[in-house]
Structures are given as structure tokens and as C-alpha cells.
Amino acid sequence: MRILIVNSDPEQSDVLDRVLRIEGYATDRVATGIDALITSARPQIALAIISVDLGQMSGFEVCRRLRQAGNTIPVLLLGGSTPVIDRVFGLDSGADDFLCEPFDVAELAARVRALLRRSAMGRGRRYQVGGVVLDTWGHAVTVAGRRVSLSPKEASLFRLLCLRVGSTVDRASILAEVWDGTADIDPNIVDQYISYLRRKIDPDDAGVRILTMRGRGYTLQVAPSNPQRSPPETGQKAVSDVTL
């Protein structure tokens, strides 16, 4: 996925670029509102992170013009010396989320993932990893052609793992995104729901497995082929990465 960074401060733009690339995203960087309007129209741009303070054309105005032009790209606005007023103004201008400065890079990454997830759900897209297909409109997966019912939380957790396939997702991130960071939730609930998913999604049939990375979190990985199982029929292809 490619994310557009719109920021006139070179140092902050560099920080955003490093954070997003560590998370596995490709980036485009511009410094002005005009360039933001032009670049955001490219079909490969999945999301825009726009600074409020851009000089001649503010981030608020960029959002307003994007929406007037019918561009529905998810927008995360950054900035604001008066957080409440700026947040309200930003959302009314068409932004999907607003993050006040100074911000924590982990929170920035989590908000980006949340916006991309909501965007994918709104378009009714499907996630496919190995032999598992998750329909974002429903709470079910298809495993080797067999439909498996998931609860809303199970589906949200599996979708998060799909988006980060091959990467370790820590418990804090899972709680923040699947349970909205609710303070009174027992962190052990994550282990419980991972167990539920493992019972429902057989790695031999699904071609994926959920690994426990002790002290770090969980990773969804494409499972190695089992030589004792029947090979796929002629013409079938094994899917070894996420298809969005």
C-alpha cells in the first residue's frame, strides 16, 4: 500500500516516512497543498497524512477541496495548537481522523491501520492469505472452499493479522484495534481469541498458521507445504501472500 505524506517540515516528513516504511508501506511525499491535490488523485494512493500547517493552503483546505472533487481517500490530519477546535474543524472539513501534535509514533501507526481497515470494509474488499478468504462485509472465512463462521471480534482479529501477515502484532496493538483500547478489558482475552481462531482455522487446510512469539505477540504466517497431503490439482496456484 502507498501512503501520501503532505508536510512542509522536512524533519517531520522524514520521521513520518521512516515510521510508515518500518510498518511496510510505500510512501510519496509532497510539501504543498497543490501538490497534495494532484498526487492524491493517483489510484495507487491508499491514504493521505496531511499536516494542518502547510503555509499558503492549509491542511483543512486540502481536505475540503478533496471532498468537493469527490475524492474519498482516507485522510489523517496532523497538528493543532488548539486541539478541540482544530479537531472539530478538521473533521468538518472532511478528514477521517485527527491526531494532535506532539504524537506518539505507535499511535500514528495504529490510526493508519484503523483507517485502512475501515476503508477496505467500506469497499467490501476481501482478504486472502494462503487458502483462507475473509469477506470484509461478513464475519466468515472460507477455508479450502468450506465456510467457517467467525464472531465479529474473531473476524476483526483475523483481519488485523492478515493486514500484518509475516509481522508480529503485539498484544497492546490488538487490544487497541480490536477492543478499542478499553481499559477494563483483561489482556488475556487476546490469548483466548487467538485460541478460538486456531480451533476454527486448521493450518493444514488453510495454508496459514498463527504463531505465538513469546513476549512479543502473534504472527500470521503462510504455512509450509505438507508433503503428506495431496498436491493441488493441475491449474491451481498456491497463494503465498495477502491479496487485497
C-alpha positions, 0 to 999 in steps of 0.5 A: 500500500502507498501512503501520501505524506503532505508536510512542509517540515522536512524533519517531520516528513522524514520521521513520518516516512521512516515510521510508515516504511518500518510498518511496510508501506510505500510512501510519496511525499509532497510539501504543498497543498497543490501538490497534495491535490494532484498526487492524491488523485493517483489510484495507487494512493491508499491514504493521505497524512496531511499536516494542518500547517502547510503555509499558503493552503492549509491542511483543512483546505486540502481536505475540503477541496478533496471532498468537493472533487469527490475524492474519498481517500482516507485522510489523517490530519496532523497538528493543532495548537488548539486541539478541540477546535482544530479537531472539530474543524478538521473533521468538518472539513472532511478528514477521517481522523485527527491526531494532535501534535506532539504524537506518539509514533505507535499511535500514528501507526495504529490510526493508519491501520484503523483507517485502512481497515475501515476503508477496505470494509467500506469497499467490501474488499476481501482478504486472502492469505494462503487458502483462507478468504475473509469477506470484509462485509461478513464475519466468515472465512472460507477455508479450502472452499468450506465456510467457517463462521467467525464472531465479529471480534474473531473476524476483526482479529483475523483481519488485523493479522492478515493486514500484518501477515509475516509481522508480529502484532503485539498484544497492546496493538490488538487490544487497541484495534480490536477492543478499542483500547478499553481499559477494563478489558483483561489482556488475556482475552487476546490469548483466548481469541487467538485460541478460538481462531486456531480451533476454527482455522486448521493450518493444514487446510488453510495454508496459514498458521498463527504463531505465538512469539513469546513476549512479543505477540502473534504472527500470521504466517503462510504455512509450509507445504505438507508433503503428506497431503495431496498436491493441488490439482493441475491449474491451481496456484498456491497463494503465498501472500495477502491479496487485497 
